[in-house]
Structures are given as structure tokens and as C-alpha cells.
Amino acid sequence: MVTRNVRWQVLQAVPIAAWLMFLGSAAAIAAELDAKTANPVNTNDVMQATPSIGMEQVRSVSQIAPLDEASANSIPVAPGMLQVTSVSQLTDVKPTDWAFQALQSLVERYGCIVGYPDKTFRGNRATTRYEFAAGLNACLDKIQELIAAATADFVKKEDLEVVKKLQEEFAVELAALRGRVESLEVRTATLEKQQFSTTTRLNGDVWFNLTAAGAGRDVLAERALANPNNVNAPPSRINGRPSRTLRDAPQPTFGFYTFLTLNTSFTGKDQLVTQLVSGNGFSPANQYVSAGYFNSWGTPFLDQTGVPNAGTVAIRELSYTFPVGKKLRIAVGPRLNYYKYFDGNRFTFFLTGATSYNSNGSTLLNAVDRGSGAVLIYTFNPQFKFTVAYLAENTEFLNPSINQNVAFNTSSNPSEGLFRGTNTISTQLDFTPTRNFTLRLIYARTNLRPYNGFIGGAAGEPLPYGLADDGVGGRLRDSTANAFSANFDWLVTKNFGLFGRYSYGITNINPRNLNRSGGDVRVQSFQVGLGFPDLLKKGALGVLSFVMPQDYKAGTRFLLSGAGDGGIQYEIEASYYYPLTDNLALVPAFYAIINPNNFDANPTVFVGNLRAQFKF
């Protein structure tokens, strides 16, 4: 039996053991919270007192494999440890040290140190005194367990003497570890008390935009004469021709736009996205555009209001995505973001690539920017992916009730619902033969609901904005449209890439007056460009883009705005995304709009934008 004196010697070690029991489970937290603490303890290397589920028994030294630095650094601190029954199984503990022999006896007798399936102690160097102290603590704890379980006679007196000697040798390290654990406990308790959610992560994006536009002289635009400053008011026809007005130069603007995104996962494989948006941007180029072209040419995508009324808050996205098997993912929700699934491109993504509306994506896609419905993404293999979606219009920046003749956000309106308002069925096939090249083939079938009796504007694609009537000023009924698009991006070298788009759209014109003949508006667009990844700095991206946003091939007689005098508008854009830090970037951009509003007689419009981009 163990004498009272011997038992008391063991109990003196218990407080240290109790404190250090926490250290193993808090290893990951320690690595993050105390990265800046000048303490040589590597908590990823701490030995644990008891094995976890799924541990394996190591029974021979011949099982032990050496661990190189690369392998050690790549090993995650995760469950799946195994019981070590011999200290010689710890490949980075030197057997020449006297403490090795002492600890060897304790480990082999009491099985008190845990190792890992790779047969290592989890370190790429010899065991430090702090790590060894942690191992010693594990044995102290194991011995105390035996005493508490009334098996104290199993603990030999000579072993307790060894423990005492080791404890004296490593007294400083044990005290340091105890203080470390105390700090971890306090910080962990604070985190648990103050954490936002165990399932949700909050991300924020904020953009400041300083923008100016000018043309040297007034620009001709097709607008309503009665209300020329309302870019959404439809022009009237005078002798069959849409009314026109001259637009003078705008003043520079300084606005903001922001997202707050809540990403929630319940299983680790699903994702619930709740994205809030607000802004007050009214980009200067909107002063020049024809009716229906608000936030199109000459406007940086992130220089917008994003809500019906500046400064208010709306939900931009509300969706839930989950896997079905290994190859299929399904996204459903009352407000899905169309461009999250269709017409992507590594060089024109709005956060880091081309910056303007007309360069971010095809000008003929899509009438439904955000909508209610479902998206199915099926990945056949790394080379082929197929996406199909049904979405009914429900866009956050469109006012649901401007007046009784206008109604947006139709999917949540029982008079329009999921199937009567504007809706789209879209498909996309991705072909990615290598990681440096992707080709996307897109088809969209759209049912277009006229607003105020006209088709067009922000919910009128494949009409590239603008407005359409029956050709003589009359209203339209619901119409159908088809759009075909192809886009590619090719990273030719590490620092140089090519990209391009071509789109073709057909919009059926269906007059409300049955005595008037209808027809089709046919239009094409294309874009080509160059990308320069890591230009001057890793993570930077320079982009040059040339866009022809619309070239009408038929049906211009139905255009109430957009036809101009028969000219063809072209756009040149240069932008440069420059990350200052991981959380801050500056993005200067410059545009030249040639033949704006499709008027050959118009001067070229120049736009400059400087964007500051924050993320947290």
C-alpha cells in the first residue's frame, strides 16, 4: 500500500495536473489567441492525458516513421490519436536525455501519453522543455486517476520518487504552462460569452466611390420632354420618332455602397446566405444616358444605391444551398442572385476585375437580377458542370410600387406570383479542360412583363436596357425573349490572360392593340479584353476591356429609346485592382464611351472612378 506521506507527494502534483488537462483541448484556441505572446510553448505539440475515439495501439518501435518538416507542418490538429505505450514511439524525444529514461518507465507502466497515427509526437524538432513538461503532467494526471480509483497500490513508491524529481527539474516550465492555461480559460470564456453565433459568420464589404464624367459638350439622349431629369420616364413619339433632349455635364460625386453578409452552416456542407445592402450612389454618367439606361454604360457597378431609397437597407440575397449526393447542389430561396451562378468570368468579377456594369457581364443577361426559385448545379467531373435555374423577378433595388401601373418584386405579390410576372429559365454548361481555361455556354428563356406598358429598363433583357413599345407609341402585352451567350477566360501565363463574350438576343414584341402587328427586336453584343494578374503586386489585377453593348440587327422601329441615330456605341475600360492589405484595396478605373446612346453625332464621354474597398 502507498503510505500517507507518498500519497501526499502525489497530491501535491494534482493542481498542476488539473490545470494542464485543459491545455490539450484548448490547443487550437491557444494558437490563435496567443500568437503574439512571447511564450515558447507550441500547444499543437502538447501531449494529451487520455486517448480519443479512433485511436490505434502502437506496439513496436519498427512502426515509427520519421517526420520531415513539410509533413509535420501539414498535419492538422484533429481527432484520430492513438495510445502510445512506449516513450520510444515518440520519434522526436531524444533517448540520450536522463529524463527520457525516467519518463519511459512511467509511460510504459501507466500508458499516460497520447501520440498520433503517424507515430510522432507532433513536432518537427526535438521535444522542448515545455513540451516535455506537458508530457510529465499527463503522467501526473494518470497516476492521480489511479489513486482516485482506489488502485493506489498499483503505483510504486519508486515511481513517485521519479515523478517528484522530474517535477522539481521542470518546475519553471510547469508553472509557465499553468499560467498559460489560466489565460486560455479566461479568453475562452470571454469568446464563448461574446461570440455572435456558433453557426454564423458575418462578413462586411464597404465601398467609397469618387466618380466624375464629362464630354466636352452636351450629349443627346432620348428622354421624356415633360420630365427630362427622370431617367426612367418613357419618351414620347413625335412624328414617329422618340423625343430627344440635350444633357449637360454632371458634377463629380462621392458615394458609398455596402454589403453585410451572414453565412450560416448547420452541417458544414450547407449554406444559408442573408445579405443586407445599402448605398447612396448616383453615378454621374446617368446624367447622360437615354431613358431606361439608368446604371448601365459609364457607371461603375459598385457606384450605385442598391435600394429603392438611398440610405435605406434591403435584403439583397436570401438563399439556402445544400448538397444532394456528391455531384448535385441545390440552391433555393426567395431572393437568389442570378450572377452568382451564371455568366461568371475571372477577369470581370465586380470585386476584383472589370468595374463597369457593361464590362462585368453580358449586356443581354438577365431580366431577373435577383429572383425567387431554385438553382441546380450538377458537376459531372472537373471538366464539365451544368447549371439550370428558374427565377421569378424579386430584385431589391426595384421599387415594388411606384404607382398602380408599375409593380416589381412580383414573385412575392399574389397578383403576379412566381409564374405570372417576369421570370426566366436559364441554363449554363461550363467546360474547363484545364484550371486556366473555362468556356461557358448560356441560354436564357424569359417571360417579360411590361411595366407602364413598356418592355425594357432594368428588367427588360435581352433588350440591353432602353425601352420598347409597339412602334407607334402604344403599350405592349407580356412578351417572350431568348438569349444566347458564350464567354471564356483563359489564363495564358501566370501574369497574362484573355477573356471575351458574345451574346445574341431576340425579344418578341406583342402589341396590346390587336390591330397592330408585332415583331422581334434582334440585338447582339460582344466583349474582348486582357487581364494582368499580380500586376506590380501579388493579388493585384489589371484589366483592359472593349465592349460593344448593343448592335441592333432588326426591330429598331419598336425602340422608344436606345436606337439613337443608327450609330453603334463602343466602350473602352481600363481598371486596376490594387490590394494595399488583406482588408483594403484601391481600384482606379477609366472609361471612354464612344457614340453614347447610339448617336454618331454625340461626343465621347469620359468617366473616371476611384474606389476604396474595405472588407472585414
C-alpha positions, 0 to 999 in steps of 0.5 A, a space after each residue: 500500500 502507498 503510505 500517507 506521506 507518498 500519497 501526499 507527494 502525489 497530491 501535491 502534483 494534482 493542481 498542476 495536473 488539473 490545470 494542464 488537462 485543459 491545455 490539450 483541448 484548448 490547443 487550437 484556441 491557444 494558437 490563435 489567441 496567443 500568437 503574439 505572446 512571447 511564450 515558447 510553448 507550441 500547444 499543437 505539440 502538447 501531449 494529451 492525458 487520455 486517448 480519443 475515439 479512433 485511436 490505434 495501439 502502437 506496439 513496436 518501435 519498427 512502426 515509427 516513421 520519421 517526420 520531415 518538416 513539410 509533413 509535420 507542418 501539414 498535419 492538422 490538429 484533429 481527432 484520430 490519436 492513438 495510445 502510445 505505450 512506449 516513450 520510444 514511439 515518440 520519434 522526436 524525444 531524444 533517448 540520450 536525455 536522463 529524463 527520457 529514461 525516467 519518463 519511459 518507465 512511467 509511460 510504459 507502466 501507466 500508458 499516460 501519453 497520447 501520440 498520433 497515427 503517424 507515430 510522432 509526437 507532433 513536432 518537427 524538432 526535438 521535444 522542448 522543455 515545455 513540451 516535455 513538461 506537458 508530457 510529465 503532467 499527463 503522467 501526473 494526471 494518470 497516476 492521480 486517476 489511479 489513486 482516485 480509483 482506489 488502485 493506489 497500490 498499483 503505483 510504486 513508491 519508486 515511481 513517485 520518487 521519479 515523478 517528484 524529481 522530474 517535477 522539481 527539474 521542470 518546475 519553471 516550465 510547469 508553472 509557465 504552462 499553468 499560467 498559460 492555461 489560466 489565460 486560455 480559460 479566461 479568453 475562452 470564456 470571454 469568446 464563448 460569452 461574446 461570440 455572435 453565433 456558433 453557426 454564423 459568420 458575418 462578413 462586411 464589404 464597404 465601398 467609397 466611390 469618387 466618380 466624375 464624367 464629362 464630354 466636352 459638350 452636351 450629349 443627346 439622349 432620348 428622354 421624356 420632354 415633360 420630365 427630362 431629369 427622370 431617367 426612367 420616364 418613357 419618351 414620347 413619339 413625335 412624328 414617329 420618332 422618340 423625343 430627344 433632349 440635350 444633357 449637360 455635364 454632371 458634377 463629380 460625386 462621392 458615394 458609398 455602397 455596402 454589403 453585410 453578409 451572414 453565412 450560416 452552416 448547420 452541417 458544414 456542407 450547407 449554406 444559408 446566405 442573408 445579405 443586407 445592402 445599402 448605398 447612396 450612389 448616383 453615378 454621374 454618367 446617368 446624367 447622360 444616358 437615354 431613358 431606361 439606361 439608368 446604371 448601365 454604360 459609364 457607371 461603375 457597378 459598385 457606384 450605385 444605391 442598391 435600394 429603392 431609397 438611398 440610405 435605406 437597407 434591403 435584403 439583397 440575397 436570401 438563399 439556402 444551398 445544400 448538397 444532394 449526393 456528391 455531384 448535385 447542389 441545390 440552391 433555393 430561396 426567395 431572393 437568389 442572385 442570378 450572377 452568382 451562378 451564371 455568366 461568371 468570368 475571372 477577369 470581370 468579377 465586380 470585386 476584383 476585375 472589370 468595374 463597369 456594369 457593361 464590362 462585368 457581364 453580358 449586356 443581354 443577361 438577365 431580366 431577373 437580377 435577383 429572383 425567387 426559385 431554385 438553382 441546380 448545379 450538377 458537376 459531372 467531373 472537373 471538366 464539365 458542370 451544368 447549371 439550370 435555374 428558374 427565377 421569378 423577378 424579386 430584385 431589391 433595388 426595384 421599387 415594388 410600387 411606384 404607382 398602380 401601373 408599375 409593380 416589381 418584386 412580383 414573385 412575392 405579390 399574389 397578383 403576379 406570383 412566381 409564374 405570372 410576372 417576369 421570370 426566366 429559365 436559364 441554363 449554363 454548361 461550363 467546360 474547363 479542360 484545364 484550371 486556366 481555361 473555362 468556356 461557358 455556354 448560356 441560354 436564357 428563356 424569359 417571360 417579360 412583363 411590361 411595366 407602364 406598358 413598356 418592355 425594357 429598363 432594368 428588367 427588360 433583357 435581352 433588350 440591353 436596357 432602353 425601352 420598347 413599345 409597339 412602334 407607334 407609341 402604344 403599350 405592349 402585352 407580356 412578351 417572350 425573349 431568348 438569349 444566347 451567350 458564350 464567354 471564356 477566360 483563359 489564363 495564358 501565363 501566370 501574369 497574362 490572360 484573355 477573356 471575351 463574350 458574345 451574346 445574341 438576343 431576340 425579344 418578341 414584341 406583342 402589341 396590346 392593340 390587336 390591330 397592330 402587328 408585332 415583331 422581334 427586336 434582334 440585338 447582339 453584343 460582344 466583349 474582348 479584353 486582357 487581364 494582368 494578374 499580380 500586376 506590380 503586386 501579388 493579388 493585384 489585377 489589371 484589366 483592359 476591356 472593349 465592349 460593344 453593348 448593343 448592335 441592333 440587327 432588326 426591330 429598331 422601329 419598336 425602340 422608344 429609346 436606345 436606337 439613337 441615330 443608327 450609330 453603334 456605341 463602343 466602350 473602352 475600360 481600363 481598371 486596376 485592382 490594387 490590394 494595399 492589405 488583406 482588408 483594403 484595396 484601391 481600384 482606379 478605373 477609366 472609361 471612354 464611351 464612344 457614340 453614347 446612346 447610339 448617336 454618331 453625332 454625340 461626343 465621347 464621354 469620359 468617366 473616371 472612378 476611384 474606389 476604396 474597398 474595405 472588407 472585414 
